[in-house]
Amino acid sequence: MVGPKYRQPSTPVPAEFKEQPPESFKESDGWKRSQPADQALRGKWWELFGDSKLDELEEQVTISNQDLKVAEARFREARAMIRFNRASQFPTISVGPSVSSLRDSAHRPFFASSSSPTGDFVLPFDLSYELDVWGRVRRTVAAAREEAQASAADLETVRLSLHAELAFDYLELRAADAEKQLLDDTVKAYVDGLKLTTNRYEGGAAPRSDVEQAKTQLASTQAQDTDVGVQRAQFEHAIAVLAGKPPADLSIPPAPLDTQPPIVPIGLPSQLLERRPDVAASERRVAEANEQIGIARAAFFPTLMLGASAGLEGTSLLNWFNWPSRFWAVGPSMVQTLFDAGRRRATSDAVLASYDASVANYRETALTAFQQVEDNLAALRILEQESKEQREAVAAAEESLRIFTNRYKGGIDTYLQVITAQTATLTNQRTEVDIRRRRMEASVLLIKALGGGWDKTSLPKF
């Protein structure tokens, strides 16, 4: 076989992740340090979140998502091309029977005149076989096999992306439910505040401006409460489409997001390249590009063909199948291109450039994989600390609101102080909900960055 042997390109691999948790971490905080014996995520990774509704929706993605069906069809197409190219390793045999009546011209030169018609009954069998001396056919089959493996990895990439997207949208929806619940409770508190200011105004203990301020605060919060419904509806519709359903056929009952991020085993950096389907697809396409180099180089050598033809030919049905009617011919032939104005050289240069591009794409995909893991490890670590700080800010804001409300009731402070405290409390509470959402979503993105439980050994063998 002419052409280079394939060697998997090298890529920088760190000894450990920069953003992984320190030695003093607690696994209860949602962390799990990488250990050499760690196994990748297995099976249905979304079950880590402990939400039965999410589990149900993820199963529907596997069954009914249309983008997943497209990727699966592309894989079947690539797999069929293996059989198509593998057929070139075997002879092609064809048959072309024909029956005709012949009448030669009476005026043919150099032949005796005869105008009587004759019959021609032919039953030929033809064989054609390319002797794969330089490995062109074998490399073509190998290239098709590697493309099919890349398509299988593409299918897993689409599958992982769709499951992660649904989990992401689901967490957004649950965060909207939590925000809705928070605003509902806040509206109820503001209604009570409006009653308080109204009673004080009617009793002459507060100016009318306090009532108007309370009304403004209530109406503004009601508007925010209503606006949350827009986002929730959009996420519900997106989930329905991911699950392969019209939005009208799916309704998800409200349930606020109140869980903590799951513990995610991050494994070792050296294992990451084996666990990412997109990295595996890029690597398989590098191997395919290497086969194309060999195919291009084989074009510089002669093509050796073996041809054979045999059959029966007679002048009528009576003698068509007689033993003397047999004929046959067999022999090899060789074709060598002597001049093509640089066409083969240009093809060779093109496939070499394509190989270099494939290697660069593989390395970039690997680097991006490391970046995505580091990004989400950092996000989880920082957001975990931010969550604790925000919890303290919420507690302080709630206490401040309680103090200012009591002081207003006692006639010490104006209602403006209460409104300021109410605004600060609501802002901090909504920030707390948002941080919880971001922590959960970072967990989903980390699982996706780690490959979601897939492993390169799962690639089909052809």
N, C-alpha and C positions, 0 to 999 in steps of 0.2 A: 504494500500500500504506500503510494507516494503521499507526501504531505507530512506535517508535524504531528507528533503524538500529543494528546491533550493533557495539559496539566492545569489544575484549578488555580486561578490567579490568587496571589496573596493579597491580604488586606490588613491594615493595622488593627490589632485586637488588644485592648487594655487588659491588665491583669485583674482589675476589679472596677466596678462602676464608681465614678467619682461621687455621685450623689446618694450612694447607698447609706442606710442608717448607721450611726456610730456603734461602737461596741456596747455602749451603755443603754441602748434603746430598749423599749419594752414592746414585745409582740402584741400586747393588748392595744397598743396605739395604732395598730394597722400595719406593722412592719414585720418583715421576716428577712433576716440577713441571708446572703447567698452562702451556700455550703457546697463543697464538691459533690456530696451525695444527693443534693436537691434534685428532684424530678420536675419536669415542666408541668404546667397546668394540664390537666387531663379532662377529656370529655366536655361536658356542658359547663363551661366556666361561669356562666351567668348564675348558676345555682349558688355560687359563693355569696350572693347578695340576699339570699333567703327570702325571696319574694315570689310567691306562687303565681301571681298574675304575670310577672315578668317571665317566669318559666313557660307559662302557657303561650305567651305571645312569641317568644323565641322559637318554640316548636313550630309555630305557624309559618315563621320565616323560612325554616328549613324545607317545609312542604310546598309553600305556595308563592314564594317571592319570584317575580318574573325576571329580575336581573340575574338571579341565581340560575334560573332555567336557561337563560342565554349563555352564561358561562359554562354550564354543563353541556350544552349543545356544541359549543366551540371545542370542548375537550373531546367529545365523541367524533367531531370532524377531524381533529388532529390525530386521533387514534386510528381512524379509517385510512388516513394517509400513510400510516406505517404499512398497512396491508397493501396499499397501492404500490408503494416503492419496493416492498419486499417481493412483489411479483416479478420484478426485473431480475431476480436471482434465478429464475427458472425459465426454461424455453417457452416461447410462444408458438403454439400450434394452431393452424387455421385450416379450414377446408372450404373449397369453393367450387362445388359441382356446377357444370354447365352442359346444356344440350342445345345444339344449333344445327341448322341445315345450311350447307355451303354450296355455292355454285360459282365456279371460277369463270372468268371472262374467256370467251372463245378467241379473243384477239390478244391474249397475253404473248409477249415476245419470248422467244427461246424455249417455249414449252409446246408440247403437242396440243393441238386444239381438242378441247373436250368441254362440252357444255352440260354434261349430265351432272345433276346435283348429287352431293354426298352428305352423309351425316357426320357430326363430330360430337361424341359423347365423352366428357372428361370428368374424372373424379380425383382431383389432386389434393394431397395433404402437404402443407408447407410448414417447415420448422425454422425458427429463427432464434438464435441464442447468442448473447454477447458474453464473451469470455472475459471475466472481470480481472484482467491481468494486473491493472494498476489500482484497484480498490475503489473505483468511482462508484460502482453500484453499492458496495458495502458501506461506503461513506454516506451515500444518499439515504440508505435505510437507517443508518445511525443518526443522521441529522433529523429525519422524520421522528425517530424514537425520542430524541432529546427535545424536539418541539412539542411532542405529546406530553412529556413529563413537565415541560414548562407550562403547558396549558392546564395540566392537573394542578400545578402550584398556583396558577392564576385563578382557577376555580376556588381553591382554598382561601386565597387572598380576598376574593369577592365575598365568600361565605363569612369570613372573619369580619370584614368591613361592614357587612349588612347586619350581623348580629350585634356588633359594637354600636352601629348607628341606632339600632332599635333601642338598645340599653340606654344610650345617650339621650334619645328623645323621651324615653320613659322616665328617666330621672329628671329631665327638664319638666315633664308634666307633673310629676310628684312634687317637685319644688314649687311649681305654680300652685298646686293644691295647698302646700304649706303656707305660701304667701297669702293665698286667698283666706285660709283659716285665720292667719294673723290679722289681716285687714278686717275680716268679719268681727273678730273680737275687739279690735280697735274702734270700729264704728260703734259697737255697742257701748264701749267706754265713753266715746265722744257724745253719744246720745245722752248718757247720764250726765256728762259735763254740761251739755246744753240745758238740761233740766235744772241743774244746779244754778247756772248763771241766770236762767229765767226766773227762778224762785227768788234769788237774791235781788234781781232787778225789780220784780214786783213788790218785794218787801222794802225797797228803797235802800238796800245795802250795797248795790253795785250799779254802775252806769249802763246805759243801753249798749254802749260800745262793747262791753263784755259779751253780751248776747250775740251781737253781730260777729264778733271774733270767733265765738264758739260755733256759730252757724257756718262760717267760712271754713273752719277747720274740719267740721263734719262733712260738708259737701265736697271738699277737696279729697278727703280720704275715701268717701263713697265713690268718687270718680276713679281713683286709683284701684279700688276694689273691683269695680266693673271692668276696668281695662285689663286686669289679669285674665279675664275670661277669653280675650282674643288670643293670647299666647297659648293658653291651654287647649283651645279648640284647634289651633294650627298643629300643635304637637300630637294631638289625638288623631288628626287626619293623616299626618305623616306616618304614624305608627300603623294605621290601617293599610296604607299603601305598601309599606314594608312587609306587612303580613299577608299581602296578596288579596286585600279586600277593598271594596269601595268604602269611602269614609262613612257613608250612611249605614253600613252594616256593622260598625264597631262603636261601642260605647264603653268607656272605662270609668267605673265609679270613682269619685274623689277619695283620696287617701293621702294625707300629708307625708312628706318625706321626713322620717324621724330615725333612720338607721345610721349606723356608723360604717365607714369604709371597711371592706373585708381584708383579711390578711392575704397578701399576694406574694408567693415565693418568686423572687426575681431571678434566681439561678446565677450562673457565672457568665461573664461576657463571652468567653470562648464557646459557650453553648448557644449563644443567641443566633449565630449565623445558621445553625442547624434547625432553629425553631421558627424562623420567619419564612413564610411561603413566598413572599415577594423577593427575598434574597435568593431563595432556591430557584425561582423562575429565572432571575437574572443570570445565575450561575449556569443553568441548563442552556440558556441561549448563548452563553460564551462557548460552551462545548459544541453547540450547533454551528456557530460561526467558525470554529476550528475545523469542523468537517467540511465546510464550504471551501476552505483553503485547499484541502486535499483534492476536492472535486475539481477546482480550478486548475490545479497543477496536473491532474490526470489528462486534461485536454491537450497538453503538450506532447502526449505520447500517442502512438497509433491505437486505433480501435480495432480489435480483433473480433470478427463475427464468425459464427458457425451456421451455415445454412444447409437445408436439406429439403428435397421435394420428392414425393413419390405418389403413385396413384395408378389409375387405369384409364386408358383412352381407347375408344373403339369408334367404328363407323356406324354401328347400329346397336340396338339393344341385344341382339343375338350374340355379338362378339365383344360387348363392352366389358364383361366380367371374365373373359377368358384369360388364361395365364399368359399367352403371348401379348396381351394388351397392356401389360404392366410397363411402367417406366419409373425411373428414379434418377436423382442427381444429388450429390452431397459434396461438401468441400468448405474449407475456411476462406475467409476474405479479410483483407486488412485495408484500413483507410487511414491515411496520414495527411493532415493539412500541411501544405508546404508554404503557403503565404496567405495571411488574412489581414494584412495592413495593421497589425498590432492589436487585433480584437482580443485574442487570448491574454496578452500581456495586460491590457486594460482591465479585463475581467479579474485577473489575479490581483492587480493593485486594488481594485474595488473591494474584493472580499477581505484583503488584508486590512484595509481601512475600516471595514465593517467590524472585523474582529477587535481591532483596537477600541472602537467605540463601545462594543459590547463589554469589554474589560473595564473601561472607565465607568460605564453605567452600573456594572456589578459593584465596583468599589464605592461608588456614590450611594447606591442603595444600602450597602452595608453600613457606611458612615451615618446615613440618615436613620438607620435602625438604632444605632447606638445613641444618636442624639435624642430620638423620641423616648427611649427608656430613661435617659438622664433627665430630660425635661420633666417627665411625669414623676420620677423619684423626687426631684427637687420640689415640684408642686405639692406632692403629698407631705413632704417633710415640713415645708414652710407653712402650708395651710393648716397642718395639725397644730403648730404653734400659734398661728393667727387665730384659730378657732378658740383656743384657751383664752387668749387676750380679748377676743371679741365677747366671749361669755362674761368676762369681768366687766367689760364696758356696758353690756346690756344690764347686768345687775346694778351697776352704779347709776345708769340712766333711769331704771325703774324706781330705785330708791329716791333719786332726785325728784322724779315726778310725784312720788308719794308725799315728799316733804313740801313741795310747792303747792300741791293741792290742799294739804292740810293748812298751810299758811294762808292760802286764799280763802278757805272757809272761815278762818279766824279773822279775816280782814286785815292781815298783815301785808300781803303782797297783792299786786294787781294780777288780773287774769293773763296778761301778756307773759308773765313768768311761767304760768301753767302751760300756755301754748308752746312756749319755747321748749319746756321740758317734755311736752308731748311729742313735738317734732323730733327732738333728739332721741327719745325712746323708740319711736317708730323706725327712725332711720337705722339705729343700731340693731333693732330686732330684724329688720329686713336684710341688713348686712350679714347677720348671723345665719339666716336661712340661705343666703347666697353662698356663703363660705361652705356650708354643709353640702350644697349642690355641687360646688366646684371640687370638693374633696371626693365625692362619689364619682363624678365624671372623670377626675384624674385617675381613679382606680380603674375605670373602664378603659381609658386610653393606655394605661400602663399594661393591662392585660393584652390589649391589642398590640402594643409595641413588643411584647414578649412572644407573640405568635399565637396566643389563645389556646395553647395545648397541642398545637400541631408539631410534627417532627418530620425532618427530611426523609427518615426511613419509611414514611407513609407514601412516598412517591411510588406510583405503579411501576412494575417491571414489565417490559415488553420484549 
